[in-house]
């Protein structure tokens, strides 16, 4: 598997560094580099690539605006000397957000994440459903093993994903409906307008509440059939 890459940065030294780093990865092919963001954007509109390294702060068009303009977006790794664009990278669900001067180990971690995510996207649903999902959190794509998920809570436009043995949930911009599409229905169920539960983590169901090892979740009126389903499974 070879990922076709493009790098766009108005700083020649920054482009040279990316070229040097990319050359260390046999799984990457750098097909074009651009110091002019508009030329890079035009190339991307006419050519399909897998991964884009793009500087955020450029004189003619920002990297954020460039990515937003693309109808078909490749995976994106932003490179910048400024921290104040982190939210935009979050909004665009970039693979990662690298601060200059870019350390090779940090660059390598971002590329490995892109390679892993590319494999995930191109695998069959049957092959991945029992393994993991990807969500965007902490300004990068994060892989979550399904066996680690205890339950998921809706917070408006955001979700809190609670993992077994982890006190700090993962916060991601997504709806319950959207994440439910990623989860195998044999392992997860919606029990309330605000909650999805991992069926394998349920300890008991009593008084219209689901009891987990370290949480108690309500069962909503619209999901009362869930209780009967579990009784049927138990029988």
Number of C-alpha atoms within 10 A of each C-alpha: 9 11 18 17 21 24 26 28 25 18 13 13 10 20 20 14 15 21 17 12 17 20 13 10 14 10 14 18 18 18 11 15 22 19 17 16 23 15 12 19 20 12 15 21 14 8 9 14 21 18 24 23 24 28 28 27 17 18 10 10 14 16 26 19 12 18 23 12 12 13 9 13 17 20 21 24 25 23 25 23 14 12 11 9 16 19 12 14 22 20 12 16 19 23 26 28 26 22 16 13 11 16 12 14 10 13 20 15 12 19 21 13 18 23 19 13 19 16 13 17 12 9 12 10 13 9 10 18 18 15 15 17 19 17 18 21 17 15 20 22 21 18 17 16 14 19 15 17 21 24 24 24 21 21 16 11 10 14 21 19 22 19 19 16 11 11 9 10 16 18 19 21 17 17 16 21 12 9 15 15 9 14 20 16 13 11 15 20 18 21 23 19 16 18 21 22 22 21 18 13 19 16 12 11 17 10 7 16 15 20 16 20 12 10 10 14 19 17 23 17 12 10 15 13 13 18 17 11 11 12 11 9 8 7 6
